Amino acid sequence: MNKVMEKEIDEKKQGTSLVLEEKAENTKKLFIESYGCAMNFSDSEIVASILTEQGYNTTQKLEEADLVLVNTCSIRDKAEQTIRKRLEKYNAVKRSINPSMKVGVLGCMAERLKDKFLEEEKIVDMVVGPDSYKDLPNLLKEVEEGRDAINVILSKEETYGDIAPVRLNSNGVNAFVSITRGCDNMCTFCVVPFTRGRERSRNHKV
């Protein structure tokens, strides 16, 4: 029997960097951390799957990364403050150790604070919303050409049903599979409809 994906992630796993089996032909290094709900951790697996096809292997060594991504949460102020501290850390490493490193923000904070991150504070090279991960190859090209890159367009159809997710420390069989994305409920104080868009379901045939 398949276990239903829990909505919450154990606090000990917050900020865990995703590490996958290396592909010998891949030469670039990806460091990706996740914060927030299980959906963010699931999305990080989707992102890693996409970037594996773009020549990236994951690493747990921040200093050696060509690309650093943080998948973010906007539910609580504490979560945002934690991510801001991580961004400060990334930029400190970029200034002092690895000037060619590129830094990107994914997820709900990307959707909500895109202008502040890119234009006002200038602390990231790339901002990618939850429905734009398939555009990562194009956004990376823009960054490599010296331009800031952003795509936070929300979709009424995107479910990533055609992306095979990957899983940290797995047996090669199990991984997060999201059945629905977004929400239509518009509950008081909830940001999900505004950061993840309207509710849509994965095609049951995929």
C-alpha positions, 0 to 999 in steps of 0.5 A, a space after each residue: 500500500 502506498 503511503 500518502 505524502 505527509 503535508 509537513 516535513 520533520 523539522 530535522 529535515 528542514 534545510 536538507 541538501 538533496 544529493 543524488 547518484 552522480 552521472 559520470 558525464 555531468 560536469 556541473 555541481 548543483 547545491 539545492 536546499 529545501 524549506 517548508 512543506 512536503 510540496 517544496 521537497 517534492 518540487 526540489 526532486 522535480 528540479 533536480 531531475 530537470 537539471 540532471 538532464 542539463 549536466 548537473 550532479 548534486 553536491 553537499 559542498 556549498 563551496 564547490 557548487 556552480 549553481 545554488 538553489 533554495 526552495 522556499 516557504 512563505 507561510 511564517 516569518 521565521 521561515 523567511 528569516 531562515 532563508 534570508 540568512 541562508 542567502 547571506 551565507 551563499 553570497 558570502 561564499 560567492 564573494 570570498 571563495 567561488 565568484 562564478 557561483 550562481 544563486 537562485 530562489 525557488 518556490 513561494 518566496 520567489 513568487 512573493 518577493 521577486 522584485 525585492 530579491 532581484 532589483 532592490 536587494 540584488 542578492 540572487 541571480 535567478 527567481 523561479 516560481 513553483 510553476 516555472 521549473 521546466 523553464 530552468 534551462 532557458 533561465 540558466 542560459 540568461 544567467 550565464 550570459 550575465 542577465 538576471 533571470 525570472 519566471 514566476 508565471 502561475 499556470 492553470 495546467 502545470 502538474 509536472 506529471 511528465 517529469 520523473 521525480 528523483 529521491 534522496 537515499 531511495 531504493 530507486 523505486 519510491 519518490 514524492 508524487 504530487 496528485 494536486 497542485 495549488 488551491 481554490 479555497 482562499 482561506 484567511 491568511 493562507 498564501 497558497 492560492 497566490 503563490 501556487 495558483 489555482 487547484 489542478 490535478 495530475 492526469 491519472 493516466 500519467 
